[in-house]
Amino acid sequence: MNRKRATVTCPECGLRETFEKLAAARGVIETHRSETGHEATWELHRLSSGVERAGDEAGVCGRESCPTTDSPLYIGED
């Protein structure tokens, strides 16, 4: 089964690749950054709502509005 899990793009050079495995997408981002100095990003596809909610509660998205500091999943600073 061919499932698209992530799309990596770079606005500086037009890189656009789609991956079935998140590890492969993350590897391309790191390689692209080290080889070109560009900041490629990824768009994740098909995450379950529970995974998204857990990430938001843990504060891993990087936005101040996301974490629920009273959640047992929160990993931010006290």
C-alpha positions in Angstrom: 0.0 0.0 0.0 1.4 3.4 -1.0 0.5 5.9 1.7 1.7 9.4 1.6 2.7 10.4 5.1 4.7 13.6 4.6 5.6 16.1 1.9 8.9 18.0 2.2 9.2 21.4 0.5 11.8 24.1 0.2 10.7 27.6 -0.8 14.2 28.6 -1.7 14.9 26.0 -4.4 11.6 24.4 -5.2 12.4 21.0 -3.6 9.1 19.0 -3.3 9.1 15.3 -2.4 6.5 13.0 -0.9 7.3 10.2 1.5 5.7 7.1 2.9 7.9 7.1 6.0 8.4 10.0 8.3 12.0 9.0 9.0 12.9 9.3 5.3 11.3 12.7 5.2 13.1 13.9 8.3 16.4 12.7 6.8 15.9 14.6 3.6 15.2 17.8 5.6 18.4 17.4 7.6 20.5 16.5 4.5 19.0 19.4 2.6 19.8 21.8 5.4 23.4 20.7 5.8 24.1 20.6 2.0 22.3 23.8 1.0 21.7 25.9 4.2 18.0 26.0 3.2 15.2 25.5 5.7 13.0 22.8 4.1 9.8 22.1 5.9 7.3 19.2 6.0 3.6 18.8 5.9 2.4 15.7 7.7 -0.6 13.7 6.3 -3.0 11.3 7.9 -2.2 11.6 11.6 -5.0 10.4 13.8 -6.8 13.0 15.8 -5.5 11.4 19.0 -1.9 11.8 17.8 -2.5 15.5 17.0 -4.2 16.2 20.3 -1.4 14.5 22.2 1.2 16.6 20.4 -0.7 19.7 21.0 -1.1 18.9 24.7 2.6 18.0 25.0 3.5 21.4 23.5 5.6 19.9 20.7 4.2 22.0 17.9 6.1 25.1 19.0 3.2 27.4 19.2 2.4 29.0 22.6 -1.3 28.5 22.1 -1.0 24.7 21.8 0.1 23.3 25.1 -2.3 22.4 27.8 0.0 22.9 30.8 -2.2 20.8 33.2 -2.1 17.8 30.8 0.1 14.8 31.9 1.6 15.0 28.4 2.9 18.5 28.7 6.7 18.5 28.5 7.4 22.2 28.6 9.1 24.2 31.3 7.3 24.7 34.6 
